[in-house]
Amino acid sequence: MTARVLVVDDILANLRLLEAKLLNEYYDVAIASSGQEALTIIGGWMPDVVLLDVMMPGMDGYEVCRRLKAQPATAHIPVVMVTALTDQAERVRGLEAGADDFLSKPVDDATLFARLRALLRMKQVLDAWRLRAETARDLGFEPPPGPPASVAGARALLVHADAGEAERLATVLRLDGLEVSACADPAAAWEMLLAHPPDVVLLSLSLDGGDALRLASRLRADAVTRDVPVVLVADAAQKGQVLRGFELGANDHVLRPVDPNELRARVRNQIRRKRYQERLRAELDRSLEMAVTDPLTGLRNRRYVRRHLDAVLRSAGAAVLLIDVDRFKLVNDTHGHAAGDVVLREIAERVRSHLRAADVVARYGGEEFMVVMSGAAADEARLVAERLRNAIAAAPIEAGGHRLHVTASVGLAAGEPGASFEAVVGAADAALYRAKNGGRDRVEAADAADWPHGGGMRPRLP
């Protein structure tokens, strides 16, 4: 998983050591030797994660973190504080400033990369929602108020075999106004999660037989519980299980003996992040449903997808799939426009059901659809395009009393960050023209000759 990482430390040897480790794992790395330099770099470079030394002259790591979290443009960037301090109060101070985690010097490589991967997965999801919300604001919709700072009323579920410790943890969480439930049986906990998903789950790694990690994996695999934050409760000797938990999708952890203030700070941060994501989702739903939805298929329309692709190309790059229904005019001419509408709605549903939640699919023209896959390379996009082509052709469509066998052709192009909308869509359109000309019901990827200089589109076969 590649990403931009900013390393901030006033000691050059520490900077170079972390830089070398990260470069060896193919991260894109920038370095800063002071808090002010870090803020300047972040404003122009927008890293995906900041590794931030705590003790620096002038502006320390706490102040840098507070400033980042106070600005809407940078509040979503995960911050990991790297420190030689062992005082528990200092860790709580950092968490309350908005830090996502702490790493102790000397930094353990396995822990560093496990935390980076976990934080980057979380940020990918938030970025996808942020991009969509920004598109809504570009269209003139005002965002709703942000989530409150207080977490009172949030619900927590403790999955813990030790009733005594579970009650001690619950007592601590209730100090912040949380409604806390506890369950010792993972199977029963799963039923509770499905019936009424909480705002955070605290999962003890002391459950027998690896049940805790199985439950963590199951939480991330199910659509109902996928966005519920998971905080692991572990012994210091369970480092391997904690790292495995992060790989399976856990968000955070606390070590025994559990410090009450640290537990509260970590749980508050997870609940606030979840509410921030929910606010972004609500903002999207409220603002876009009418203005940027195609009324026939329920997909996003051309107006929306253009703005969305423009935004993605400014930062992450994207793969674009253009999907065109083969011989659609014949469907309308033979069976009528009502049957044609049924075909378009069914194809839209088949395409939508075979994409990731972060991908955007739109009705781009009459019988043409566009898929935007943020950050995807051409080889990944080809696999998805073939899956979509097969899904469209797999079964006949019932329309007007007829079973219609419908196929589609797909053209794809992957644009690097900074590419223009016209260039990427023009290349995908040229590849689609080749797919049509080559016999239809096929996928073609743009090659070097397909990237247009003038941005023009080619006439296409039906």
C-alpha positions as CSV (number, residue, x, y, z in Angstrom):
1,M,0.0,0.0,0.0
2,T,1.8,3.1,-1.2
3,A,1.1,6.5,0.4
4,R,2.7,9.9,1.3
5,V,4.3,10.0,4.8
6,L,5.7,13.1,6.4
7,V,8.4,12.4,9.1
8,V,8.9,15.3,11.5
9,D,11.9,15.3,13.9
10,D,14.5,17.8,14.9
11,I,17.3,15.2,15.0
12,L,18.7,14.4,11.5
13,A,19.7,10.9,12.4
14,N,16.2,10.0,13.4
15,L,14.8,11.5,10.2
16,R,17.1,9.6,8.0
17,L,16.5,6.3,9.8
18,L,12.7,6.5,9.4
19,E,13.0,7.8,5.9
20,A,15.1,4.8,4.9
21,K,12.7,2.4,6.5
22,L,9.7,3.9,4.7
23,L,11.4,4.2,1.4
24,N,12.4,0.5,1.6
25,E,8.6,-0.2,1.8
26,Y,7.9,2.0,-1.2
27,Y,6.3,4.9,0.6
28,D,6.6,8.4,-0.7
29,V,8.4,10.3,2.0
30,A,9.0,13.9,2.9
31,I,11.0,15.1,6.0
32,A,10.7,18.2,8.2
33,S,13.0,19.2,11.1
34,S,10.6,21.6,12.9
35,G,7.0,22.0,13.6
36,Q,6.6,25.1,11.5
37,E,8.4,23.4,8.5
38,A,6.0,20.5,9.0
39,L,2.9,22.7,8.8
40,T,4.3,24.4,5.7
41,I,4.9,21.1,3.9
42,I,1.5,19.7,4.9
43,G,-0.2,22.7,3.5
44,G,1.3,22.1,0.0
45,W,1.9,18.4,-0.1
46,M,-1.0,17.0,1.9
47,P,0.5,13.7,3.2
48,D,-1.6,10.6,4.0
49,V,0.1,10.1,7.5
50,V,2.3,12.3,9.7
51,L,4.9,10.7,11.9
52,L,5.5,13.4,14.5
53,D,8.2,13.7,17.1
54,V,6.9,15.0,20.4
55,M,9.9,16.9,21.9
56,M,11.1,19.6,19.5
57,P,12.3,23.1,20.2
58,G,10.0,26.0,19.4
59,M,6.7,24.3,18.4
60,D,6.4,20.8,20.0
61,G,4.5,17.9,18.5
62,Y,1.4,18.5,20.6
63,E,1.0,22.0,19.2
64,V,1.6,20.8,15.6
65,C,-1.1,18.1,16.1
66,R,-3.6,20.6,17.6
67,R,-3.1,23.0,14.7
68,L,-3.6,20.2,12.2
69,K,-6.7,18.9,13.8
70,A,-8.2,22.4,14.1
71,Q,-8.2,23.0,10.4
72,P,-10.9,21.4,8.3
73,A,-8.5,20.9,5.4
74,T,-6.0,18.8,7.5
75,A,-8.1,17.4,10.4
76,H,-8.6,14.1,8.6
77,I,-4.8,13.4,8.3
78,P,-3.8,10.6,10.7
79,V,-1.0,11.7,13.2
80,V,1.3,9.1,14.9
81,M,3.4,10.6,17.6
82,V,6.9,9.2,17.9
83,T,8.4,9.7,21.4
84,A,10.9,8.6,23.9
85,L,8.6,9.7,26.7
86,T,7.2,7.0,28.9
87,D,4.9,9.1,31.2
88,Q,1.3,7.9,30.7
89,A,0.1,11.5,31.1
90,E,2.1,12.5,28.1
91,R,0.4,9.8,26.0
92,V,-3.1,11.0,27.1
93,R,-2.0,14.6,26.3
94,G,-1.2,13.6,22.8
95,L,-4.4,11.7,22.3
96,E,-6.4,14.6,23.5
97,A,-4.6,16.9,21.0
98,G,-5.9,14.6,18.3
99,A,-3.1,12.1,17.8
100,D,-4.2,8.7,16.4
101,D,-1.4,6.7,18.1
102,F,2.0,6.7,19.8
103,L,5.1,4.8,18.8
104,S,8.0,4.5,21.3
105,K,11.6,5.1,20.3
106,P,13.4,3.1,19.1
107,V,10.6,2.4,16.6
108,D,9.7,-1.3,16.1
109,D,9.4,-1.9,12.4
110,A,6.5,-4.5,12.6
111,T,4.5,-2.2,14.8
112,L,5.2,0.9,12.6
113,F,4.1,-0.7,9.4
114,A,1.1,-2.5,10.9
115,R,-0.2,0.9,12.3
116,L,0.5,2.7,9.0
117,R,-1.5,0.1,7.0
118,A,-4.4,0.3,9.5
119,L,-4.5,4.1,9.4
120,L,-4.2,4.3,5.7
121,R,-7.2,1.9,5.2
122,M,-9.2,4.1,7.5
123,K,-8.1,7.3,5.6
124,Q,-9.0,5.7,2.2
125,V,-12.6,5.3,3.3
126,L,-12.7,8.8,4.8
127,D,-11.1,10.3,1.7
128,A,-13.7,8.6,-0.6
129,W,-16.5,10.2,1.4
130,R,-14.7,13.6,1.6
131,L,-14.3,13.7,-2.1
132,R,-18.0,13.1,-2.6
133,A,-18.9,15.7,0.0
134,E,-16.6,18.2,-1.7
135,T,-18.4,17.5,-5.0
136,A,-21.7,18.3,-3.3
137,R,-20.3,21.6,-2.0
138,D,-19.0,22.5,-5.4
139,L,-22.5,22.1,-6.7
140,G,-23.7,24.8,-4.2
141,F,-25.1,22.7,-1.3
142,E,-24.4,23.9,2.2
143,P,-23.0,21.2,4.6
144,P,-24.9,20.3,7.7
145,P,-23.4,21.2,11.2
146,G,-20.4,19.0,12.2
147,P,-20.8,16.3,14.9
148,P,-20.6,17.5,18.5
149,A,-17.4,17.2,20.5
150,S,-19.2,15.3,23.3
151,V,-19.6,11.6,22.9
152,A,-22.4,11.3,25.5
153,G,-25.1,9.0,24.4
154,A,-22.8,6.9,22.2
155,R,-23.1,3.1,22.6
156,A,-20.2,0.8,23.4
157,L,-20.1,-3.0,23.4
158,L,-17.5,-4.8,25.5
159,V,-16.7,-8.4,24.4
160,H,-14.8,-9.7,27.3
161,A,-14.6,-13.0,29.2
162,D,-13.5,-11.4,32.5
163,A,-16.6,-10.0,34.0
164,G,-14.6,-8.0,36.6
165,E,-12.4,-6.2,34.1
166,A,-15.4,-5.7,31.8
167,E,-17.2,-3.8,34.6
168,R,-14.2,-1.7,35.4
169,L,-13.8,-0.7,31.8
170,A,-17.5,0.0,31.6
171,T,-17.4,2.3,34.7
172,V,-14.6,4.3,33.0
173,L,-16.5,4.7,29.8
174,R,-19.6,5.8,31.5
175,L,-17.7,8.8,32.8
176,D,-18.1,10.2,29.2
177,G,-21.8,9.4,29.1
178,L,-21.5,6.2,27.1
179,E,-24.2,3.6,27.2
180,V,-22.2,0.4,27.8
181,S,-23.2,-3.3,27.2
182,A,-21.0,-6.3,27.9
183,C,-21.0,-9.8,26.5
184,A,-18.7,-12.7,27.3
185,D,-19.7,-15.0,24.3
186,P,-18.5,-14.0,20.8
187,A,-21.4,-15.7,19.1
188,A,-23.9,-13.8,21.2
189,A,-21.9,-10.6,20.7
190,W,-22.2,-11.1,17.0
191,E,-26.0,-11.3,17.2
192,M,-26.1,-8.1,19.3
193,L,-23.9,-6.4,16.7
194,L,-26.1,-7.3,13.8
195,A,-29.3,-6.4,15.6
196,H,-28.1,-3.0,16.9
197,P,-24.6,-1.9,15.8
198,P,-22.8,0.2,18.5
199,D,-20.6,3.2,18.0
200,V,-17.5,1.3,19.2
201,V,-16.5,-2.2,20.2
202,L,-13.9,-3.1,22.8
203,L,-12.6,-6.5,22.1
204,S,-10.5,-8.4,24.6
205,L,-7.7,-10.6,23.1
206,S,-8.0,-12.8,26.2
207,L,-11.0,-14.7,24.7
208,D,-10.3,-18.4,24.2
209,G,-9.1,-20.0,20.9
210,G,-8.5,-16.9,18.8
211,D,-12.2,-16.0,19.0
212,A,-11.4,-12.3,19.3
213,L,-9.5,-12.1,16.1
214,R,-12.2,-14.1,14.3
215,L,-14.8,-11.7,15.5
216,A,-12.7,-8.7,14.4
217,S,-12.4,-10.2,10.9
218,R,-16.1,-10.9,10.8
219,L,-16.9,-7.3,11.8
220,R,-14.9,-6.0,8.8
221,A,-16.4,-8.5,6.4
222,D,-20.1,-7.7,7.0
223,A,-21.7,-4.6,5.5
224,V,-23.7,-4.0,8.7
225,T,-20.7,-3.7,11.0
226,R,-17.9,-2.7,8.6
227,D,-17.7,0.9,9.8
228,V,-17.9,0.2,13.6
229,P,-14.6,1.1,15.3
230,V,-12.8,-1.8,17.0
231,V,-10.5,-1.2,20.0
232,L,-8.4,-4.2,21.2
233,V,-7.7,-4.7,24.9
234,A,-4.5,-6.7,25.2
235,D,-1.6,-7.7,27.5
236,A,1.9,-6.4,26.7
237,A,2.9,-10.0,25.8
238,Q,0.2,-10.1,23.1
239,K,2.0,-7.9,20.6
240,G,1.7,-10.4,17.8
241,Q,-2.0,-10.7,18.2
242,V,-2.4,-6.9,18.3
243,L,-0.5,-6.6,15.0
244,R,-2.6,-9.3,13.5
245,G,-5.7,-7.5,14.7
246,F,-4.6,-4.4,12.9
247,E,-4.2,-6.4,9.7
248,L,-7.7,-7.7,10.1
249,G,-9.2,-4.2,10.5
250,A,-8.9,-3.2,14.2
251,N,-8.7,0.6,14.7
252,D,-6.9,1.0,18.0
253,H,-5.7,-0.8,21.1
254,V,-5.0,-0.3,24.8
255,L,-2.6,-2.4,26.9
256,R,-3.1,-3.7,30.4
257,P,-3.0,-2.4,33.0
258,V,-5.5,-0.1,31.2
259,D,-5.0,3.6,32.1
260,P,-8.5,5.1,32.5
261,N,-7.7,8.4,30.9
262,E,-6.0,6.8,27.9
263,L,-8.9,4.5,27.4
264,R,-11.3,7.4,27.4
265,A,-9.2,9.4,25.0
266,R,-8.8,6.6,22.5
267,V,-12.5,5.7,22.6
268,R,-13.6,9.3,22.2
269,N,-11.3,9.7,19.2
270,Q,-12.8,6.6,17.5
271,I,-16.4,7.6,18.2
272,R,-15.7,11.1,16.8
273,R,-14.1,9.7,13.7
274,K,-17.1,7.4,13.1
275,R,-19.5,10.4,13.6
276,Y,-17.4,12.5,11.2
277,Q,-17.8,9.7,8.6
278,E,-21.5,9.5,9.2
279,R,-21.8,13.2,8.8
280,L,-20.0,13.1,5.5
281,R,-22.4,10.3,4.3
282,A,-25.4,12.2,5.5
283,E,-24.2,15.3,3.7
284,L,-23.8,13.4,0.5
285,D,-27.2,11.8,0.8
286,R,-29.0,15.1,1.6
287,S,-27.3,17.2,-1.0
288,L,-27.0,15.0,-4.1
289,E,-30.0,12.8,-4.3
290,M,-32.0,15.2,-6.4
291,A,-29.4,17.3,-8.1
292,V,-27.0,14.7,-9.4
293,T,-29.0,11.5,-9.7
294,D,-30.2,10.1,-13.0
295,P,-33.9,9.6,-12.5
296,L,-34.1,6.5,-14.7
297,T,-31.3,4.3,-13.2
298,G,-30.8,5.9,-9.8
299,L,-27.1,6.3,-10.6
300,R,-25.1,9.5,-10.5
301,N,-25.5,11.7,-13.6
302,R,-23.0,13.2,-16.0
303,R,-22.8,16.5,-14.1
304,Y,-21.8,14.8,-10.9
305,V,-19.3,12.3,-12.3
306,R,-17.4,15.0,-14.2
307,R,-16.9,17.1,-11.0
308,H,-16.0,13.9,-9.1
309,L,-13.4,12.8,-11.6
310,D,-11.9,16.3,-11.8
311,A,-11.4,16.2,-8.0
312,V,-9.9,12.7,-8.0
313,L,-7.5,13.5,-10.8
314,R,-6.2,16.5,-8.8
315,S,-4.8,14.3,-6.1
316,A,-4.9,10.5,-6.4
317,G,-5.3,9.7,-10.1
318,A,-8.1,7.4,-11.3
319,A,-9.1,4.6,-13.7
320,V,-12.1,5.4,-15.9
321,L,-14.3,2.7,-17.5
322,L,-16.7,3.7,-20.3
323,I,-19.4,1.0,-20.7
324,D,-21.7,1.2,-23.8
325,V,-24.6,-1.1,-24.4
326,D,-24.2,-2.9,-27.7
327,R,-26.9,-2.4,-30.4
328,F,-29.1,-0.6,-27.9
329,K,-31.0,1.2,-30.7
330,L,-32.2,-2.2,-32.0
331,V,-33.7,-2.8,-28.5
332,N,-35.7,0.4,-28.7
333,D,-36.7,0.0,-32.3
334,T,-37.8,-3.6,-31.9
335,H,-39.3,-3.7,-28.4
336,G,-40.0,0.0,-27.6
337,H,-38.5,2.6,-25.3
338,A,-40.2,1.1,-22.2
339,A,-38.2,-2.1,-22.8
340,G,-35.1,-0.1,-23.4
341,D,-35.6,1.7,-20.0
342,V,-35.9,-1.7,-18.3
343,V,-32.6,-2.8,-19.9
344,L,-30.8,0.3,-18.7
345,R,-32.1,0.0,-15.2
346,E,-31.1,-3.7,-15.0
347,I,-27.6,-3.0,-16.4
348,A,-27.2,-0.1,-13.9
349,E,-28.0,-2.5,-11.1
350,R,-25.6,-5.2,-12.3
351,V,-22.8,-2.7,-12.6
352,R,-23.4,-1.1,-9.2
353,S,-23.6,-4.5,-7.4
354,H,-20.1,-5.5,-8.7
355,L,-18.2,-2.4,-7.6
356,R,-16.5,-1.3,-4.4
357,A,-18.3,1.2,-2.1
358,A,-15.6,3.8,-2.9
359,D,-16.1,3.5,-6.7
360,V,-18.5,5.9,-8.4
361,V,-20.7,4.8,-11.3
362,A,-22.8,7.2,-13.4
363,R,-25.1,7.2,-16.4
364,Y,-22.9,9.2,-18.7
365,G,-25.1,9.3,-21.8
366,G,-28.1,7.6,-23.3
367,E,-26.9,4.0,-23.1
368,E,-23.4,4.8,-21.8
369,F,-22.1,4.4,-18.2
370,M,-19.0,5.7,-16.6
371,V,-17.1,4.1,-13.6
372,V,-14.5,6.1,-11.7
373,M,-12.1,4.1,-9.6
374,S,-10.0,6.4,-7.5
375,G,-6.3,5.4,-7.3
376,A,-6.7,2.3,-9.4
377,A,-4.1,1.2,-12.0
378,A,-4.9,-0.1,-15.5
379,D,-4.4,-3.8,-14.6
380,E,-6.8,-3.6,-11.6
381,A,-9.3,-1.7,-13.8
382,R,-9.2,-4.3,-16.5
383,L,-10.1,-7.1,-14.0
384,V,-13.1,-5.0,-12.8
385,A,-14.1,-4.2,-16.4
386,E,-14.1,-7.9,-17.3
387,R,-16.2,-8.6,-14.3
388,L,-18.7,-6.0,-15.3
389,R,-18.9,-7.2,-18.9
390,N,-19.5,-10.7,-17.7
391,A,-22.2,-9.6,-15.3
392,I,-24.1,-7.7,-18.0
393,A,-24.0,-10.7,-20.4
394,A,-24.5,-13.4,-17.8
395,A,-28.3,-13.6,-17.9
396,P,-31.0,-12.4,-20.2
397,I,-33.0,-9.3,-19.2
398,E,-36.8,-9.7,-18.8
399,A,-38.4,-6.7,-20.6
400,G,-41.9,-6.3,-22.2
401,G,-42.5,-10.1,-22.0
402,H,-39.2,-10.8,-23.8
403,R,-35.9,-12.3,-22.7
404,L,-33.3,-10.0,-24.1
405,H,-29.7,-11.1,-24.4
406,V,-27.7,-7.9,-23.9
407,T,-24.0,-7.3,-24.0
408,A,-21.8,-4.2,-23.5
409,S,-18.4,-3.0,-24.7
410,V,-15.9,-1.4,-22.3
411,G,-13.1,1.1,-22.8
412,L,-10.7,1.9,-20.0
413,A,-7.9,4.4,-19.2
414,A,-5.9,5.1,-16.1
415,G,-5.0,8.7,-15.5
416,E,-2.1,9.8,-13.3
417,P,-2.6,12.6,-10.7
418,G,-2.8,15.9,-12.6
419,A,-4.2,14.5,-15.8
420,S,-7.2,16.3,-17.3
421,F,-10.7,15.0,-17.4
422,E,-10.7,15.5,-21.2
423,A,-7.5,13.5,-21.7
424,V,-8.6,10.5,-19.5
425,V,-12.1,10.3,-20.8
426,G,-10.9,10.8,-24.4
427,A,-8.4,7.9,-24.0
428,A,-11.2,5.7,-22.5
429,D,-13.5,6.7,-25.4
430,A,-10.9,5.8,-28.0
431,A,-10.4,2.4,-26.3
432,L,-14.2,1.9,-26.3
433,Y,-14.3,2.7,-30.0
434,R,-11.8,0.0,-30.6
435,A,-13.8,-2.5,-28.5
436,K,-16.9,-1.7,-30.6
437,N,-15.0,-2.0,-33.9
438,G,-13.4,-5.2,-32.7
439,G,-16.6,-7.1,-32.4
440,R,-18.3,-5.7,-29.3
441,D,-18.8,-7.5,-25.9
442,R,-15.2,-7.0,-25.1
443,V,-12.8,-4.8,-23.0
444,E,-10.1,-2.7,-24.5
445,A,-7.5,-0.6,-22.5
446,A,-6.2,2.7,-23.8
447,D,-2.7,2.6,-25.3
448,A,-0.3,5.5,-25.9
449,A,-2.0,6.3,-29.3
450,D,-5.4,6.7,-27.6
451,W,-4.5,9.7,-25.4
452,P,-5.9,12.7,-27.3
453,H,-4.0,15.9,-27.8
454,G,-7.1,17.9,-28.7
455,G,-9.5,16.2,-26.4
456,G,-11.9,15.2,-29.2
457,M,-14.1,12.0,-29.1
458,R,-14.4,9.6,-32.0
459,P,-17.7,8.6,-33.6
460,R,-18.7,5.1,-32.4
461,L,-20.5,2.1,-33.7
462,P,-23.9,1.4,-32.0
